[in-house]
Amino acid sequence: MGADAGAVREVRPGDVEALAATMRAEDVAEVLASGGYSPREALEVSLSMSCEAWTWEVGGEVAAVFGIAELPRPSLLGSRVGGVWALTGAAVTRNRRAFVRASRRILRALLSRWDVLTNAVDARYTGAVRWLEALGAVVGPPQPMGVAGLDFRIFYVAQQGVKHV
């Protein structure tokens, strides 16, 4: 594990190419199963749909790109519901603890502005499921989704005080 805690910053030109070239195999499999996307296409589509997006950089290397898209508001979930996403590169594997610490800080910041964050994760990606659970997400049972019809698990995390559904 690297000693660098990394830095969260705005997405810059070149970040998509840098992460696409080092994207972890599990992320590559997930974007292929969900939308039939290559790593670069997945990043471009995700960024185009996002109202906010950032890069987590460690030691000058793009380790992750993540963002959030505003979703239609079912009144039962609260006033602001965001579709949150993250795609990770090899630097996350080398800096797991720093990534978890950064993820917790980022999640706290997001939940100060969003009532509920949600998306779906490839059920085969057990590392991502464990990461989401460690962050306090409620992860549902596997169900077929995406272009490949493989099992994904819907997850959500909510502000304190928002009723869990």
C-alpha positions in Angstrom: 0.0 0.0 0.0 1.3 3.4 -0.9 1.7 6.1 1.8 0.2 8.9 -0.2 -3.4 9.7 1.0 -4.2 11.0 -2.5 -6.2 14.1 -3.4 -9.7 14.6 -4.7 -9.9 17.2 -7.5 -12.0 18.1 -10.5 -11.8 15.9 -13.6 -9.2 17.2 -16.0 -8.5 16.5 -19.7 -6.5 13.3 -19.9 -8.1 11.7 -16.8 -10.5 9.5 -18.9 -7.6 8.2 -21.0 -5.4 7.6 -18.0 -8.0 5.7 -16.0 -9.2 3.7 -19.1 -5.7 2.4 -19.6 -5.3 1.2 -16.0 -8.9 0.3 -15.1 -9.2 -2.8 -12.9 -10.4 -6.0 -14.5 -13.5 -6.1 -12.3 -14.5 -2.6 -13.3 -14.0 -3.5 -17.0 -16.2 -6.6 -16.6 -18.9 -4.5 -14.8 -19.1 -1.8 -17.5 -19.2 -4.4 -20.2 -22.0 -6.3 -18.5 -24.0 -3.3 -17.6 -24.0 -1.3 -20.8 -21.7 -3.1 -23.2 -19.1 -0.3 -22.8 -15.4 -0.2 -23.1 -13.6 1.5 -20.2 -13.3 4.8 -22.1 -16.9 4.7 -23.2 -18.1 4.0 -19.7 -16.2 6.9 -18.3 -17.4 9.3 -21.1 -21.1 8.2 -20.7 -20.9 8.4 -16.9 -19.3 11.9 -17.0 -21.8 13.1 -19.6 -24.7 12.2 -17.3 -23.2 13.6 -14.1 -23.9 16.9 -12.5 -20.8 16.5 -10.4 -17.6 14.5 -11.0 -14.1 14.2 -9.5 -10.9 12.4 -9.8 -9.0 10.7 -6.9 -5.3 11.0 -7.7 -2.5 9.2 -5.8 1.1 10.0 -6.3 0.3 11.7 -9.6 -1.7 8.7 -10.9 -5.4 8.8 -11.7 -6.7 6.1 -9.3 -10.5 6.6 -9.6 -13.0 8.8 -11.3 -16.4 9.1 -9.7 -19.5 11.2 -9.9 -23.2 11.7 -9.3 -26.2 12.2 -11.5 -29.5 13.7 -10.2 -32.3 11.1 -10.5 -36.0 11.7 -10.6 -37.3 12.2 -7.1 -39.6 9.6 -5.7 -41.1 11.5 -2.7 -40.6 8.5 -0.5 -36.8 8.7 -0.8 -36.3 12.3 0.0 -35.7 15.6 -1.9 -32.4 14.9 -3.6 -31.6 11.4 -5.0 -28.4 10.8 -6.8 -27.1 8.0 -9.0 -23.6 7.7 -7.7 -20.8 5.9 -9.6 -17.1 5.2 -9.3 -14.6 3.5 -11.7 -11.2 2.5 -10.4 -7.7 1.8 -11.6 -4.7 -0.2 -10.5 -3.6 2.6 -8.1 -6.7 1.7 -5.9 -5.4 -1.8 -5.6 -2.1 -0.5 -4.3 -3.7 2.1 -2.0 -6.8 0.3 -0.6 -6.8 1.8 2.9 -6.3 5.3 1.6 -9.1 4.6 -0.9 -11.5 3.6 1.8 -10.6 6.6 4.0 -11.0 8.9 1.0 -14.3 7.2 0.1 -15.7 7.8 3.6 -14.8 11.5 3.5 -16.3 11.8 0.0 -19.5 10.0 1.1 -19.9 12.3 4.1 -19.6 15.3 1.8 -22.1 13.9 -0.7 -24.6 13.1 2.0 -24.5 16.6 3.3 -26.0 17.6 -0.1 -27.9 14.5 -1.2 -30.6 12.6 0.7 -30.1 9.3 -1.0 -27.3 7.9 -3.2 -28.0 4.8 -5.2 -26.9 2.6 -8.2 -26.3 -1.1 -9.0 -23.1 -3.1 -8.6 -22.1 -6.2 -10.5 -22.8 -9.1 -8.1 -19.6 -10.8 -9.3 -17.6 -7.8 -8.1 -17.4 -9.0 -4.5 -14.7 -6.4 -3.6 -17.0 -3.6 -4.6 -19.9 -5.1 -2.7 -17.7 -5.3 0.5 -16.5 -1.7 -0.1 -20.1 -0.5 -0.3 -21.1 -2.4 2.8 -18.1 -1.0 4.7 -19.3 2.5 3.7 -22.7 1.8 5.2 -24.6 1.1 2.0 -27.6 -1.2 2.0 -27.0 -3.8 -0.8 -29.9 -5.7 -2.2 -30.1 -9.3 -3.5 -28.8 -10.2 -7.0 -31.1 -9.7 -9.9 -30.6 -9.8 -13.6 -29.8 -6.4 -15.2 -27.7 -4.8 -17.9 -27.2 -5.8 -21.5 -25.7 -9.1 -20.5 -28.6 -10.0 -18.2 -26.1 -10.8 -15.4 -26.8 -10.4 -11.7 -26.4 -6.9 -10.3 -27.2 -5.7 -6.8 -29.0 -2.4 -6.2 -27.5 -0.4 -3.4 -28.3 2.8 -1.6 -27.0 4.9 1.3 -29.1 7.6 2.9 -28.6 10.6 5.2 -29.3 10.0 8.8 -32.9 10.8 9.4 -34.0 9.7 6.0 -36.3 6.7 6.3 -34.7 3.6 4.7 -36.8 1.8 2.1 
